[in-house]
């Protein structure tokens, strides 16, 4: 429980994870930081640049375009990994 502007808010980790949403504007760096299991999705798609300096600022959409990856499927797989 947290006190926020005089209101008590109860948020569980499970609730937050259920609402996890990776979008085309999310950066690779944000995904790797928030959802470590999603690293395996990047590797499965042949994206081994998850640790390079550029990936910290590169969006999922940019990565998909450069590597000719189906963006919809990629996002679906990333979000599945983020929730699992």
Backbone torsions as a table, in degrees:
resi	resn	phi	psi	omega
1	UNK	NA	144.4	177.8
2	UNK	-132.2	146.7	175.3
3	UNK	-96.8	119.3	-176.2
4	UNK	-133.1	110.7	-178.2
5	UNK	49.8	44.1	175.9
6	UNK	81.4	1.2	179.6
7	UNK	-110.9	143.7	176.3
8	UNK	-93.0	124.4	-178.6
9	UNK	-119.8	125.8	177.4
10	UNK	-108.9	118.7	179.7
11	UNK	-132.6	125.2	177.9
12	UNK	-95.0	156.6	177.3
13	UNK	-60.0	-40.2	-179.8
14	UNK	-61.5	-40.2	178.5
15	UNK	-63.9	-44.0	179.1
16	UNK	-62.9	-41.7	-179.4
17	UNK	-67.8	-33.6	179.0
18	UNK	-65.2	-26.3	180.0
19	UNK	-96.2	7.2	179.6
20	UNK	-57.4	133.6	-179.3
21	UNK	-144.5	114.1	174.3
22	UNK	-97.4	127.1	-179.4
23	UNK	-114.7	175.4	179.6
24	UNK	-65.4	-19.4	179.8
25	UNK	-92.1	-7.1	177.0
26	UNK	-70.1	138.3	179.2
27	UNK	-83.9	157.5	176.8
28	UNK	-59.5	-41.1	179.1
29	UNK	-58.5	-41.5	178.5
30	UNK	-65.5	-40.9	179.9
31	UNK	-63.6	-48.3	-178.2
32	UNK	-61.9	-39.4	-179.2
33	UNK	-69.7	-44.7	-175.1
34	UNK	-84.4	-31.5	-173.4
35	UNK	-132.8	75.9	-176.5
36	UNK	-54.5	-30.8	179.8
37	UNK	-66.6	-22.2	-179.8
38	UNK	-69.6	-15.0	177.5
39	UNK	-55.7	-37.0	-179.0
40	UNK	-65.7	-29.9	176.7
41	UNK	-66.8	-44.9	177.3
42	UNK	-57.2	-45.7	-179.6
43	UNK	-64.3	-39.9	178.5
44	UNK	-62.1	-31.5	179.6
45	UNK	-88.5	4.5	178.4
46	UNK	81.4	14.7	178.0
47	UNK	-94.3	96.9	-178.0
48	UNK	-98.4	10.0	-176.0
49	UNK	-91.5	15.7	-174.5
50	UNK	-61.7	-19.0	-179.7
51	UNK	-104.6	-2.6	-177.1
52	UNK	-78.0	161.0	-175.0
53	UNK	-62.8	-36.5	-177.7
54	UNK	-68.4	-34.4	-176.5
55	UNK	-63.2	-23.6	179.7
56	UNK	-61.8	-29.9	-177.7
57	UNK	-110.6	-9.2	-178.1
58	UNK	-78.3	132.7	179.7
59	UNK	-81.2	163.8	176.9
60	UNK	-60.9	-40.0	179.3
61	UNK	-62.1	-44.6	179.2
62	UNK	-62.8	-43.7	-179.6
63	UNK	-62.9	-42.5	179.8
64	UNK	-63.6	-40.8	-179.3
65	UNK	-66.3	-47.7	-178.3
66	UNK	-63.9	-38.3	-176.1
67	UNK	-97.6	7.8	178.1
68	UNK	53.6	53.3	-179.4
69	UNK	-107.7	141.2	175.6
70	UNK	-65.3	109.5	-174.0
71	UNK	-60.4	-44.4	-178.3
72	UNK	-60.6	-46.8	-179.2
73	UNK	-66.7	-40.9	179.3
74	UNK	-60.1	-47.7	178.6
75	UNK	-63.1	-40.4	178.3
76	UNK	-60.3	-46.2	-179.8
77	UNK	-67.2	-39.0	177.8
78	UNK	-64.1	-44.9	-179.8
79	UNK	-66.4	-35.2	176.9
80	UNK	-63.3	-43.9	178.7
81	UNK	-66.2	-37.0	-179.2
82	UNK	-65.7	-32.7	-179.0
83	UNK	-86.6	-19.3	-175.0
84	UNK	-91.0	NA	NA
